[in-house]
Amino acid sequence: MRLQSVIQAIYPPQCVACDALTDADFGLCGSCWSQTAFIGGLICDSCGTPLLGDDDGARVQCDDCMTIARPWDQGRAVFAYSGVGRRLVLGLKHGDRTDLVPAVGRWIAQKTTEMRLLDPVLVPVPLHWTRLLKRRYNQSALLALAVGKVLDQPVCVDALLRPKRTKPLDGHTRDARFAALSDAITANPKQRDQIVGRSVLLIDDVMTSGATLAASAEALRVAGVANVSIVTLARVVKDT
């Protein structure tokens, strides 16, 4: 019996969301899969939110992205921030569920195949040092490293810094989120050579209004990157 078979006999594959037995590692059981709103079909090319209608290959945008200037070129998200997807994000962000990273990192990497990426450097959205000290890890950096491993692309985990601490933005209006993040994120001058003139794929766990991603993308553009795209594990979607 192969070693892998022995390991699977002792530790059979389990659902990453509920621990039910599954056919393969890093997957979801049937029940959790049905409760995870994976995003597909017609989507906004700028933020990845699902749209009504058929996908004919044309580039389309949602109402928000037609009215809000997005300082990035294109965006995608794996699933809507609801149901099991929301539980996974909260587990990773606040529940020390770093064991989720290999699974969700693969899902994010697969989502990037829909994008027009030109040999990008992967950059995570940064945390303020006090929040990093409290949480002990930056979940966006863990995701970036996992995606970089799957795609075999370089990762610069400290390309961005967050010198200004902002209050938690949950429950804030869109305008309040953007105002709070003004000048809160900047490029790391020590890592400028890693990103200047390059394409960058900006990675975060969840997109709500897009304020944090916008502040990060603007900082990257000021630093001299060629273009910026974004990908998140989850996207807050209206009416979900």
LONUBA-981812 format. One record per residue: residue number from 1; x, y, z of N, C-alpha, C in turn. Coordinates in Angstrom, 2 decimals. Layout:
BEGIN
<domi NUM, <X, Y, Z>, <X, Y, Z>, <X, Y, Z>>
...
end
This chain:
BEGIN
<domi 1, <0.85, -1.19, 0.00>, <0.00, 0.00, 0.00>, <0.89, 1.25, 0.00>>
<domi 2, <0.60, 2.16, -0.91>, <1.39, 3.37, -0.98>, <1.19, 4.22, 0.26>>
<domi 3, <2.23, 5.03, 0.55>, <2.17, 5.89, 1.72>, <0.96, 6.82, 1.65>>
<domi 4, <0.67, 7.35, 0.45>, <-0.47, 8.25, 0.31>, <-1.77, 7.55, 0.65>>
<domi 5, <-1.89, 6.29, 0.26>, <-3.10, 5.53, 0.56>, <-3.23, 5.30, 2.05>>
<domi 6, <-2.10, 5.06, 2.72>, <-2.11, 4.87, 4.17>, <-2.56, 6.15, 4.87>>
<domi 7, <-2.01, 7.28, 4.41>, <-2.38, 8.57, 5.01>, <-3.86, 8.84, 4.82>>
<domi 8, <-4.39, 8.52, 3.61>, <-5.81, 8.77, 3.36>, <-6.69, 7.84, 4.17>>
<domi 9, <-6.19, 6.65, 4.45>, <-6.97, 5.73, 5.28>, <-7.05, 6.22, 6.72>>
<domi 10, <-5.96, 6.84, 7.19>, <-5.94, 7.36, 8.56>, <-6.63, 8.71, 8.64>>
<domi 11, <-6.36, 9.55, 7.63>, <-6.94, 10.90, 7.59>, <-7.70, 11.06, 6.27>>
<domi 12, <-8.91, 10.54, 6.17>, <-9.67, 10.64, 4.92>, <-10.00, 12.09, 4.59>>
<domi 13, <-10.12, 12.41, 3.29>, <-10.44, 13.78, 2.89>, <-11.75, 14.25, 3.51>>
<domi 14, <-11.75, 15.50, 3.96>, <-12.93, 16.08, 4.58>, <-13.28, 17.41, 3.94>>
<domi 15, <-14.54, 17.75, 3.98>, <-15.02, 19.04, 3.49>, <-14.35, 20.16, 4.28>>
<domi 16, <-13.87, 21.17, 3.59>, <-13.18, 22.27, 4.28>, <-14.14, 23.14, 5.07>>
<domi 17, <-15.45, 23.00, 4.79>, <-16.42, 23.83, 5.48>, <-17.10, 23.15, 6.66>>
<domi 18, <-17.30, 21.81, 6.56>, <-18.08, 21.14, 7.62>, <-17.47, 19.84, 8.12>>
<domi 19, <-16.35, 19.40, 7.55>, <-15.65, 18.18, 7.97>, <-16.33, 16.89, 7.52>>
<domi 20, <-17.38, 16.96, 6.70>, <-17.96, 15.74, 6.13>, <-16.94, 15.11, 5.19>>
<domi 21, <-17.01, 13.80, 5.02>, <-16.07, 13.10, 4.14>, <-16.30, 13.50, 2.69>>
<domi 22, <-15.21, 13.66, 1.95>, <-15.27, 14.01, 0.53>, <-14.39, 13.06, -0.26>>
<domi 23, <-14.48, 13.16, -1.59>, <-13.70, 12.27, -2.45>, <-12.25, 12.70, -2.58>>
<domi 24, <-11.99, 13.98, -2.36>, <-10.63, 14.48, -2.54>, <-10.34, 15.56, -1.51>>
<domi 25, <-9.05, 15.80, -1.30>, <-8.63, 16.85, -0.37>, <-9.02, 18.23, -0.90>>
<domi 26, <-9.15, 19.18, 0.02>, <-9.35, 20.59, -0.31>, <-10.62, 20.84, -1.12>>
<domi 27, <-11.68, 20.12, -0.77>, <-12.94, 20.28, -1.49>, <-14.10, 20.51, -0.56>>
<domi 28, <-15.29, 20.62, -1.15>, <-16.53, 20.80, -0.42>, <-17.41, 19.58, -0.61>>
<domi 29, <-18.18, 19.25, 0.41>, <-19.16, 18.19, 0.25>, <-20.32, 18.72, -0.59>>
<domi 30, <-21.21, 17.82, -1.02>, <-22.31, 18.23, -1.87>, <-23.19, 19.28, -1.24>>
<domi 31, <-23.47, 19.13, 0.06>, <-24.34, 20.06, 0.74>, <-23.72, 21.46, 0.80>>
<domi 32, <-22.44, 21.54, 1.19>, <-21.79, 22.84, 1.28>, <-21.58, 23.45, -0.10>>
<domi 33, <-21.33, 22.61, -1.10>, <-21.17, 23.13, -2.46>, <-22.46, 23.83, -2.90>>
<domi 34, <-23.60, 23.22, -2.60>, <-24.87, 23.80, -3.02>, <-25.18, 25.10, -2.28>>
<domi 35, <-24.53, 25.31, -1.13>, <-24.76, 26.52, -0.34>, <-23.67, 27.58, -0.56>>
<domi 36, <-22.79, 27.32, -1.52>, <-21.72, 28.27, -1.85>, <-22.04, 28.90, -3.19>>
<domi 37, <-22.20, 30.21, -3.20>, <-22.63, 30.92, -4.41>, <-21.43, 31.26, -5.28>>
<domi 38, <-20.87, 30.23, -5.94>, <-19.75, 30.47, -6.86>, <-20.23, 31.37, -8.00>>
<domi 39, <-19.37, 32.31, -8.37>, <-19.73, 33.30, -9.38>, <-19.31, 32.83, -10.76>>
<domi 40, <-20.26, 32.83, -11.68>, <-19.99, 32.45, -13.05>, <-20.97, 33.12, -13.99>>
<domi 41, <-20.90, 32.78, -15.27>, <-21.80, 33.40, -16.23>, <-21.43, 34.83, -16.52>>
<domi 42, <-22.43, 35.66, -16.74>, <-22.19, 37.06, -17.04>, <-21.78, 37.81, -15.78>>
<domi 43, <-20.64, 38.48, -15.83>, <-20.13, 39.19, -14.66>, <-19.62, 40.57, -15.07>>
<domi 44, <-19.52, 41.44, -14.08>, <-18.87, 42.73, -14.29>, <-17.37, 42.51, -14.46>>
<domi 45, <-16.81, 43.01, -15.54>, <-15.39, 42.79, -15.80>, <-14.51, 43.56, -14.85>>
<domi 46, <-15.08, 44.59, -14.18>, <-14.27, 45.42, -13.30>, <-14.21, 44.92, -11.87>>
<domi 47, <-15.30, 44.30, -11.38>, <-15.31, 43.88, -9.97>, <-15.72, 42.42, -9.77>>
<domi 48, <-16.20, 41.76, -10.82>, <-16.53, 40.35, -10.71>, <-17.92, 40.03, -10.20>>
<domi 49, <-18.74, 41.03, -9.94>, <-20.08, 40.75, -9.44>, <-20.93, 40.13, -10.54>>
<domi 50, <-21.79, 39.17, -10.20>, <-22.63, 38.54, -11.22>, <-23.72, 39.48, -11.73>>
<domi 51, <-24.06, 39.35, -13.01>, <-25.06, 40.19, -13.65>, <-26.12, 39.32, -14.33>>
<domi 52, <-27.27, 39.90, -14.55>, <-28.32, 39.21, -15.26>, <-28.03, 39.23, -16.76>>
<domi 53, <-28.34, 38.12, -17.42>, <-28.14, 38.06, -18.85>, <-27.17, 36.95, -19.24>>
<domi 54, <-26.98, 36.82, -20.53>, <-26.09, 35.79, -21.06>, <-24.73, 36.37, -21.38>>
<domi 55, <-23.71, 35.57, -21.16>, <-22.34, 36.00, -21.43>, <-22.02, 35.75, -22.90>>
<domi 56, <-21.90, 36.83, -23.68>, <-21.56, 36.70, -25.10>, <-20.11, 37.06, -25.39>>
<domi 57, <-19.33, 37.21, -24.29>, <-17.91, 37.52, -24.46>, <-17.58, 38.99, -24.45>>
<domi 58, <-18.60, 39.85, -24.51>, <-18.35, 41.30, -24.50>, <-18.04, 41.77, -23.09>>
<domi 59, <-17.23, 42.81, -22.98>, <-16.89, 43.37, -21.68>, <-18.05, 44.22, -21.17>>
<domi 60, <-18.55, 43.92, -19.98>, <-19.66, 44.68, -19.39>, <-19.29, 45.08, -17.98>>
<domi 61, <-19.98, 46.10, -17.48>, <-19.75, 46.60, -16.13>, <-21.07, 46.69, -15.38>>
<domi 62, <-20.99, 46.57, -14.05>, <-22.16, 46.75, -13.21>, <-22.42, 48.25, -13.03>>
<domi 63, <-23.57, 48.59, -12.45>, <-23.93, 50.00, -12.26>, <-22.89, 50.73, -11.41>>
<domi 64, <-22.41, 50.06, -10.33>, <-21.43, 50.71, -9.46>, <-20.15, 51.05, -10.21>>
<domi 65, <-19.67, 50.11, -11.00>, <-18.40, 50.33, -11.69>, <-18.52, 51.31, -12.85>>
<domi 66, <-19.75, 51.59, -13.29>, <-19.95, 52.61, -14.31>, <-20.00, 54.01, -13.69>>
<domi 67, <-20.22, 54.07, -12.37>, <-20.32, 55.38, -11.71>, <-19.15, 55.67, -10.78>>
<domi 68, <-18.44, 54.63, -10.35>, <-17.29, 54.80, -9.45>, <-16.01, 54.54, -10.23>>
<domi 69, <-15.09, 55.46, -10.18>, <-13.81, 55.26, -10.86>, <-13.03, 54.15, -10.18>>
<domi 70, <-12.73, 53.10, -10.91>, <-11.94, 51.99, -10.37>, <-10.50, 52.13, -10.86>>
<domi 71, <-9.55, 52.28, -9.96>, <-8.16, 52.48, -10.38>, <-7.45, 51.16, -10.73>>
<domi 72, <-8.21, 50.19, -11.21>, <-7.63, 48.94, -11.68>, <-8.28, 48.60, -13.02>>
<domi 73, <-7.72, 47.61, -13.71>, <-8.15, 47.30, -15.07>, <-9.26, 46.25, -15.14>>
<domi 74, <-9.21, 45.25, -14.31>, <-10.21, 44.20, -14.32>, <-10.25, 43.52, -12.96>>
<domi 75, <-11.35, 42.85, -12.67>, <-11.46, 42.21, -11.36>, <-12.33, 40.96, -11.40>>
<domi 76, <-12.04, 40.05, -10.50>, <-12.79, 38.80, -10.39>, <-12.96, 38.42, -8.92>>
<domi 77, <-13.95, 37.59, -8.64>, <-14.17, 37.05, -7.30>, <-14.65, 35.60, -7.44>>
<domi 78, <-14.29, 34.77, -6.48>, <-14.62, 33.35, -6.57>, <-16.09, 33.10, -6.26>>
<domi 79, <-16.57, 33.64, -5.14>, <-17.96, 33.42, -4.78>, <-18.54, 34.63, -4.07>>
<domi 80, <-19.87, 34.66, -3.97>, <-20.55, 35.74, -3.27>, <-20.35, 35.58, -1.77>>
<domi 81, <-20.32, 36.71, -1.09>, <-20.12, 36.72, 0.36>, <-21.45, 36.41, 1.04>>
<domi 82, <-21.83, 35.16, 1.01>, <-23.08, 34.69, 1.59>, <-22.97, 33.19, 1.84>>
<domi 83, <-23.86, 32.65, 2.66>, <-23.90, 31.21, 2.89>, <-22.58, 30.65, 3.37>>
<domi 84, <-22.19, 29.52, 2.80>, <-20.95, 28.85, 3.18>, <-19.75, 29.72, 2.83>>
<domi 85, <-19.82, 30.45, 1.73>, <-18.71, 31.32, 1.35>, <-18.39, 32.34, 2.42>>
<domi 86, <-19.43, 32.96, 2.97>, <-19.22, 33.92, 4.04>, <-18.59, 33.26, 5.26>>
<domi 87, <-19.03, 32.05, 5.58>, <-18.48, 31.34, 6.72>, <-16.99, 31.02, 6.52>>
<domi 88, <-16.63, 30.67, 5.30>, <-15.22, 30.40, 5.01>, <-14.37, 31.65, 5.17>>
<domi 89, <-14.85, 32.77, 4.65>, <-14.09, 34.02, 4.76>, <-13.92, 34.42, 6.21>>
<domi 90, <-14.98, 34.35, 6.99>, <-14.90, 34.73, 8.40>, <-13.99, 33.77, 9.18>>
<domi 91, <-14.03, 32.50, 8.82>, <-13.15, 31.54, 9.47>, <-11.69, 31.86, 9.20>>
<domi 92, <-11.37, 32.21, 7.95>, <-10.01, 32.56, 7.59>, <-9.59, 33.87, 8.23>>
<domi 93, <-10.49, 34.84, 8.25>, <-10.15, 36.19, 8.69>, <-10.09, 36.31, 10.21>>
<domi 94, <-11.02, 35.66, 10.91>, <-11.12, 35.87, 12.35>, <-11.06, 34.58, 13.17>>
<domi 95, <-11.10, 33.44, 12.51>, <-11.18, 32.18, 13.24>, <-9.94, 31.31, 13.18>>
<domi 96, <-8.81, 31.90, 12.76>, <-7.54, 31.15, 12.67>, <-7.63, 29.94, 11.75>>
<domi 97, <-8.52, 29.98, 10.76>, <-8.67, 28.85, 9.84>, <-7.67, 28.96, 8.68>>
<domi 98, <-6.39, 29.03, 9.03>, <-5.38, 29.09, 7.99>, <-5.29, 27.79, 7.20>>
<domi 99, <-5.89, 26.72, 7.74>, <-5.93, 25.46, 7.01>, <-6.77, 25.55, 5.73>>
<domi 100, <-7.58, 26.61, 5.62>, <-8.39, 26.80, 4.43>, <-7.58, 27.30, 3.24>>
<domi 101, <-6.41, 27.85, 3.51>, <-5.65, 28.55, 2.47>, <-5.33, 27.66, 1.26>>
<domi 102, <-4.87, 26.42, 1.43>, <-4.58, 25.62, 0.23>, <-5.79, 25.42, -0.67>>
<domi 103, <-6.97, 25.23, -0.07>, <-8.18, 25.02, -0.87>, <-8.60, 26.30, -1.59>>
<domi 104, <-8.80, 27.37, -0.81>, <-9.31, 28.59, -1.43>, <-8.26, 29.24, -2.34>>
<domi 105, <-6.99, 29.02, -2.04>, <-5.94, 29.52, -2.93>, <-6.03, 28.90, -4.31>>
<domi 106, <-6.36, 27.62, -4.37>, <-6.56, 26.95, -5.66>, <-7.76, 27.54, -6.40>>
<domi 107, <-8.82, 27.83, -5.66>, <-10.01, 28.39, -6.29>, <-9.72, 29.77, -6.88>>
<domi 108, <-8.96, 30.58, -6.13>, <-8.60, 31.91, -6.64>, <-7.72, 31.79, -7.87>>
<domi 109, <-6.74, 30.89, -7.82>, <-5.84, 30.70, -8.96>, <-6.62, 30.28, -10.20>>
<domi 110, <-7.60, 29.41, -10.02>, <-8.43, 28.98, -11.15>, <-9.23, 30.16, -11.72>>
<domi 111, <-9.72, 31.03, -10.85>, <-10.50, 32.19, -11.29>, <-9.65, 33.13, -12.15>>
<domi 112, <-8.35, 33.21, -11.87>, <-7.50, 34.13, -12.64>, <-7.34, 33.70, -14.09>>
<domi 113, <-7.69, 32.45, -14.41>, <-7.58, 32.02, -15.81>, <-8.57, 32.77, -16.70>>
<domi 114, <-9.57, 33.42, -16.11>, <-10.54, 34.22, -16.88>, <-10.00, 35.61, -17.20>>
<domi 115, <-8.85, 35.95, -16.62>, <-8.36, 37.33, -16.72>, <-7.24, 37.46, -17.74>>
<domi 116, <-7.04, 38.68, -18.20>, <-5.98, 38.98, -19.17>, <-4.73, 39.44, -18.41>>
<domi 117, <-4.01, 38.47, -17.86>, <-2.86, 38.79, -17.02>, <-1.56, 38.61, -17.80>>
<domi 118, <-0.66, 39.56, -17.62>, <0.61, 39.55, -18.33>, <1.75, 39.36, -17.34>>
<domi 119, <2.04, 38.12, -16.99>, <3.16, 37.79, -16.11>, <3.16, 38.68, -14.86>>
<domi 120, <2.11, 38.62, -14.05>, <1.97, 39.57, -12.95>, <2.79, 39.23, -11.71>>
<domi 121, <3.07, 40.25, -10.94>, <3.55, 40.09, -9.57>, <2.32, 40.10, -8.67>>
<domi 122, <2.22, 39.15, -7.77>, <1.08, 39.07, -6.87>, <1.35, 39.88, -5.61>>
<domi 123, <0.41, 40.75, -5.25>, <0.57, 41.65, -4.11>, <-0.68, 41.58, -3.24>>
<domi 124, <-0.55, 41.31, -1.94>, <-1.72, 41.30, -1.06>, <-2.05, 42.69, -0.54>>
<domi 125, <-3.32, 42.90, -0.21>, <-3.73, 44.11, 0.49>, <-3.11, 44.05, 1.89>>
<domi 126, <-2.49, 45.14, 2.36>, <-1.76, 45.11, 3.63>, <-2.66, 45.31, 4.84>>
<domi 127, <-2.14, 44.90, 6.01>, <-2.75, 45.19, 7.30>, <-1.89, 46.20, 8.05>>
<domi 128, <-2.53, 47.02, 8.87>, <-1.77, 47.87, 9.79>, <-1.06, 46.97, 10.79>>
<domi 129, <0.12, 47.37, 11.24>, <0.94, 46.48, 12.08>, <0.24, 46.11, 13.38>>
<domi 130, <-0.58, 46.99, 13.92>, <-1.27, 46.65, 15.17>, <-2.30, 45.55, 14.95>>
<domi 131, <-2.98, 45.62, 13.80>, <-3.96, 44.57, 13.48>, <-3.25, 43.26, 13.16>>
<domi 132, <-2.10, 43.36, 12.50>, <-1.32, 42.17, 12.20>, <-0.82, 41.52, 13.49>>
<domi 133, <-0.40, 42.32, 14.44>, <0.07, 41.80, 15.71>, <-1.05, 41.07, 16.45>>
<domi 134, <-2.24, 41.62, 16.39>, <-3.38, 41.01, 17.07>, <-3.83, 39.72, 16.38>>
<domi 135, <-3.88, 39.75, 15.04>, <-4.38, 38.60, 14.29>, <-3.30, 37.55, 14.07>>
<domi 136, <-2.04, 37.99, 14.07>, <-0.86, 37.13, 13.91>, <-0.56, 36.77, 12.46>>
<domi 137, <-1.45, 37.07, 11.56>, <-1.18, 36.82, 10.14>, <-2.07, 37.73, 9.30>>
<domi 138, <-1.60, 38.00, 8.09>, <-2.40, 38.74, 7.12>, <-3.01, 37.71, 6.18>>
<domi 139, <-4.31, 37.52, 6.26>, <-4.96, 36.48, 5.46>, <-4.78, 36.74, 3.96>>
<domi 140, <-4.71, 37.99, 3.56>, <-4.52, 38.30, 2.15>, <-3.12, 37.89, 1.68>>
<domi 141, <-2.14, 38.04, 2.55>, <-0.79, 37.61, 2.21>, <-0.72, 36.09, 2.08>>
<domi 142, <-1.40, 35.37, 2.96>, <-1.44, 33.91, 2.86>, <-2.09, 33.48, 1.55>>
<domi 143, <-3.16, 34.17, 1.17>, <-3.82, 33.85, -0.09>, <-2.89, 34.12, -1.27>>
<domi 144, <-2.20, 35.26, -1.24>, <-1.29, 35.60, -2.33>, <-0.19, 34.56, -2.48>>
<domi 145, <0.36, 34.11, -1.37>, <1.42, 33.10, -1.43>, <0.89, 31.78, -1.99>>
<domi 146, <-0.33, 31.41, -1.61>, <-0.92, 30.17, -2.11>, <-1.20, 30.27, -3.61>>
<domi 147, <-1.73, 31.40, -4.04>, <-2.02, 31.59, -5.46>, <-0.72, 31.63, -6.26>>
<domi 148, <0.28, 32.30, -5.73>, <1.57, 32.37, -6.41>, <2.18, 31.00, -6.60>>
<domi 149, <2.00, 30.13, -5.62>, <2.54, 28.76, -5.72>, <1.84, 27.98, -6.82>>
<domi 150, <0.52, 28.13, -6.91>, <-0.24, 27.41, -7.93>, <0.09, 27.94, -9.33>>
<domi 151, <0.16, 29.25, -9.47>, <0.40, 29.87, -10.77>, <1.88, 29.97, -11.13>>
<domi 152, <2.74, 29.69, -10.17>, <4.19, 29.83, -10.36>, <4.54, 31.26, -10.76>>
<domi 153, <3.98, 32.21, -10.00>, <4.23, 33.64, -10.23>, <4.84, 34.25, -8.97>>
<domi 154, <5.64, 35.29, -9.12>, <6.29, 35.91, -7.96>, <5.28, 36.63, -7.07>>
<domi 155, <5.57, 36.64, -5.78>, <4.73, 37.30, -4.79>, <5.59, 38.29, -4.01>>
<domi 156, <5.10, 39.50, -3.84>, <5.78, 40.50, -3.02>, <4.83, 40.85, -1.88>>
<domi 157, <5.00, 40.19, -0.74>, <4.02, 40.32, 0.34>, <4.05, 41.69, 1.02>>
<domi 158, <5.16, 42.40, 0.90>, <5.25, 43.72, 1.55>, <5.44, 44.85, 0.53>>
<domi 159, <4.87, 44.67, -0.66>, <4.93, 45.74, -1.65>, <4.14, 46.96, -1.20>>
<domi 160, <3.11, 46.73, -0.37>, <2.28, 47.81, 0.14>, <2.37, 47.86, 1.66>>
<domi 161, <2.26, 49.05, 2.20>, <2.26, 49.27, 3.64>, <0.97, 50.00, 4.03>>
<domi 162, <0.59, 49.82, 5.29>, <-0.61, 50.50, 5.79>, <-0.22, 51.30, 7.03>>
<domi 163, <0.41, 52.46, 6.85>, <0.91, 53.25, 7.99>, <-0.20, 53.88, 8.81>>
<domi 164, <-1.38, 54.08, 8.21>, <-2.49, 54.72, 8.91>, <-3.50, 53.67, 9.35>>
<domi 165, <-3.75, 53.60, 10.66>, <-4.73, 52.64, 11.15>, <-6.14, 53.22, 10.99>>
<domi 166, <-7.01, 52.44, 10.40>, <-8.40, 52.86, 10.24>, <-9.29, 52.02, 11.15>>
<domi 167, <-10.41, 52.60, 11.55>, <-11.36, 51.86, 12.36>, <-12.03, 50.80, 11.49>>
<domi 168, <-12.55, 49.71, 12.11>, <-13.28, 48.71, 11.32>, <-14.37, 49.38, 10.48>>
<domi 169, <-14.46, 48.96, 9.22>, <-15.34, 49.64, 8.28>, <-16.69, 48.96, 8.12>>
<domi 170, <-16.93, 47.88, 8.87>, <-18.21, 47.20, 8.77>, <-19.35, 48.16, 9.13>>
<domi 171, <-20.38, 48.19, 8.32>, <-21.53, 49.03, 8.60>, <-21.40, 50.46, 8.12>>
<domi 172, <-20.22, 50.85, 7.63>, <-20.04, 52.20, 7.12>, <-20.61, 52.33, 5.71>>
<domi 173, <-20.99, 53.53, 5.35>, <-21.45, 53.78, 3.99>, <-20.27, 53.71, 3.03>>
<domi 174, <-20.59, 53.63, 1.75>, <-19.53, 53.58, 0.75>, <-18.65, 54.81, 0.81>>
<domi 175, <-19.26, 55.99, 0.91>, <-18.47, 57.22, 0.95>, <-17.59, 57.28, 2.20>>
<domi 176, <-18.11, 56.79, 3.32>, <-17.34, 56.80, 4.56>, <-16.14, 55.86, 4.45>>
<domi 177, <-16.32, 54.73, 3.79>, <-15.22, 53.79, 3.60>, <-14.10, 54.43, 2.77>>
<domi 178, <-14.48, 55.08, 1.68>, <-13.47, 55.71, 0.82>, <-12.75, 56.83, 1.55>>
<domi 179, <-13.50, 57.62, 2.35>, <-12.89, 58.73, 3.09>, <-11.92, 58.21, 4.14>>
<domi 180, <-12.30, 57.14, 4.84>, <-11.46, 56.60, 5.91>, <-10.15, 56.06, 5.37>>
<domi 181, <-10.15, 55.59, 4.13>, <-8.96, 54.97, 3.57>, <-8.08, 55.93, 2.78>>
<domi 182, <-8.46, 57.20, 2.77>, <-7.63, 58.19, 2.08>, <-6.25, 58.26, 2.70>>
<domi 183, <-5.21, 58.02, 1.90>, <-3.81, 58.06, 2.34>, <-3.48, 56.99, 3.39>>
<domi 184, <-4.31, 55.96, 3.50>, <-4.06, 54.93, 4.50>, <-3.10, 53.85, 4.02>>
<domi 185, <-2.91, 53.76, 2.71>, <-2.07, 52.71, 2.13>, <-1.06, 53.36, 1.20>>
<domi 186, <0.17, 52.87, 1.27>, <1.23, 53.43, 0.43>, <2.14, 52.31, -0.05>>
<domi 187, <2.87, 52.56, -1.11>, <3.84, 51.57, -1.60>, <5.07, 51.56, -0.71>>
<domi 188, <5.66, 50.41, -0.55>, <6.87, 50.24, 0.25>, <8.07, 50.64, -0.61>>
<domi 189, <8.76, 51.73, -0.26>, <9.89, 52.17, -1.10>, <10.99, 51.12, -1.20>>
<domi 190, <11.10, 50.24, -0.22>, <12.14, 49.21, -0.25>, <11.84, 48.13, -1.28>>
<domi 191, <10.57, 48.03, -1.71>, <10.19, 46.98, -2.67>, <9.79, 47.55, -4.03>>
<domi 192, <10.05, 48.84, -4.23>, <9.62, 49.48, -5.47>, <10.20, 48.78, -6.69>>
<domi 193, <11.44, 48.33, -6.63>, <12.07, 47.67, -7.78>, <11.36, 46.37, -8.16>>
<domi 194, <10.62, 45.79, -7.23>, <9.93, 44.53, -7.50>, <8.65, 44.73, -8.32>>
<domi 195, <8.13, 45.96, -8.34>, <6.84, 46.18, -8.98>, <6.85, 47.24, -10.08>>
<domi 196, <7.81, 48.15, -10.09>, <7.79, 49.24, -11.05>, <7.84, 48.69, -12.47>>
<domi 197, <6.93, 49.17, -13.31>, <6.87, 48.72, -14.70>, <6.23, 47.37, -14.90>>
<domi 198, <5.80, 46.72, -13.82>, <5.24, 45.37, -13.91>, <3.71, 45.39, -13.85>>
<domi 199, <3.12, 44.31, -14.31>, <1.70, 44.08, -14.08>, <1.55, 43.52, -12.67>>
<domi 200, <0.53, 43.96, -11.96>, <0.30, 43.52, -10.59>, <-1.09, 42.92, -10.47>>
<domi 201, <-1.17, 41.79, -9.79>, <-2.45, 41.20, -9.41>, <-2.62, 41.41, -7.92>>
<domi 202, <-3.56, 42.26, -7.57>, <-3.84, 42.63, -6.18>, <-4.83, 41.63, -5.59>>
<domi 203, <-4.52, 41.08, -4.41>, <-5.32, 40.00, -3.83>, <-5.84, 40.39, -2.45>>
<domi 204, <-7.13, 40.12, -2.23>, <-7.75, 40.35, -0.92>, <-8.77, 39.26, -0.67>>
<domi 205, <-9.25, 39.19, 0.58>, <-10.20, 38.13, 0.92>, <-11.61, 38.46, 0.46>>
<domi 206, <-12.05, 39.71, 0.64>, <-13.43, 40.05, 0.29>, <-13.50, 41.50, -0.19>>
<domi 207, <-14.35, 41.74, -1.19>, <-14.60, 43.10, -1.66>, <-15.99, 43.51, -1.27>>
<domi 208, <-16.11, 44.65, -0.60>, <-17.41, 45.21, -0.24>, <-17.68, 46.41, -1.15>>
<domi 209, <-17.21, 47.58, -0.76>, <-17.37, 48.76, -1.60>, <-16.24, 48.88, -2.62>>
<domi 210, <-15.11, 48.26, -2.33>, <-13.92, 48.40, -3.16>, <-12.98, 49.48, -2.68>>
<domi 211, <-13.27, 50.10, -1.53>, <-12.45, 51.22, -1.04>, <-11.02, 50.78, -0.72>>
<domi 212, <-10.88, 49.66, -0.05>, <-9.54, 49.19, 0.32>, <-8.74, 48.81, -0.92>>
<domi 213, <-9.39, 48.13, -1.84>, <-8.71, 47.76, -3.07>, <-8.35, 48.99, -3.89>>
<domi 214, <-9.23, 49.99, -3.89>, <-8.94, 51.23, -4.63>, <-7.74, 51.96, -4.04>>
<domi 215, <-7.68, 52.05, -2.71>, <-6.53, 52.71, -2.07>, <-5.24, 51.96, -2.37>>
<domi 216, <-5.32, 50.64, -2.39>, <-4.14, 49.83, -2.69>, <-3.71, 49.99, -4.15>>
<domi 217, <-4.68, 49.95, -5.06>, <-4.37, 50.09, -6.49>, <-3.80, 51.46, -6.80>>
<domi 218, <-4.34, 52.49, -6.17>, <-3.83, 53.85, -6.39>, <-2.39, 53.97, -5.91>>
<domi 219, <-2.08, 53.35, -4.77>, <-0.71, 53.38, -4.26>, <0.24, 52.67, -5.23>>
<domi 220, <-0.21, 51.57, -5.81>, <0.61, 50.84, -6.77>, <0.84, 51.67, -8.03>>
<domi 221, <-0.18, 52.35, -8.50>, <-0.03, 53.16, -9.71>, <0.93, 54.33, -9.47>>
<domi 222, <0.82, 54.94, -8.31>, <1.74, 56.03, -7.96>, <3.19, 55.51, -7.93>>
<domi 223, <3.35, 54.26, -7.52>, <4.69, 53.67, -7.45>, <5.25, 53.32, -8.81>>
<domi 224, <4.39, 53.32, -9.85>, <4.89, 53.11, -11.21>, <4.63, 51.75, -11.81>>
<domi 225, <3.61, 51.02, -11.32>, <3.30, 49.74, -11.95>, <2.67, 49.98, -13.31>>
<domi 226, <2.75, 49.00, -14.20>, <2.21, 49.15, -15.55>, <0.69, 49.07, -15.56>>
<domi 227, <0.15, 48.10, -14.84>, <-1.30, 47.95, -14.73>, <-1.62, 47.11, -13.51>>
<domi 228, <-2.88, 47.23, -13.06>, <-3.32, 46.53, -11.85>, <-4.63, 45.80, -12.15>>
<domi 229, <-4.70, 44.55, -11.73>, <-5.94, 43.79, -11.73>, <-6.18, 43.31, -10.31>>
<domi 230, <-7.43, 42.98, -10.00>, <-7.74, 42.53, -8.64>, <-8.46, 41.18, -8.69>>
<domi 231, <-8.27, 40.40, -7.63>, <-9.04, 39.17, -7.45>, <-9.27, 38.98, -5.96>>
<domi 232, <-10.49, 38.62, -5.61>, <-10.83, 38.37, -4.21>, <-11.48, 37.01, -4.07>>
<domi 233, <-11.40, 36.48, -2.87>, <-12.07, 35.21, -2.61>, <-13.58, 35.40, -2.66>>
<domi 234, <-14.07, 36.50, -2.09>, <-15.51, 36.74, -2.04>, <-15.84, 38.16, -2.47>>
<domi 235, <-17.09, 38.34, -2.88>, <-17.59, 39.65, -3.30>, <-18.96, 39.84, -2.67>>
<domi 236, <-19.13, 40.95, -1.95>, <-20.45, 41.28, -1.44>, <-21.33, 41.62, -2.64>>
<domi 237, <-22.41, 40.88, -2.77>, <-23.30, 41.01, -3.93>, <-24.66, 41.48, -3.45>>
<domi 238, <-25.24, 42.40, -4.16>, <-26.56, 42.90, -3.80>, <-27.60, 41.79, -3.89>>
<domi 239, <-28.52, 41.78, -2.89>, <-29.62, 40.82, -2.88>, <-29.16, 39.39, -2.73>>
<domi 240, <-28.04, 39.16, -1.95>, <-27.63, 37.80, -1.66>, <-27.67, 37.58, -0.19>>
end
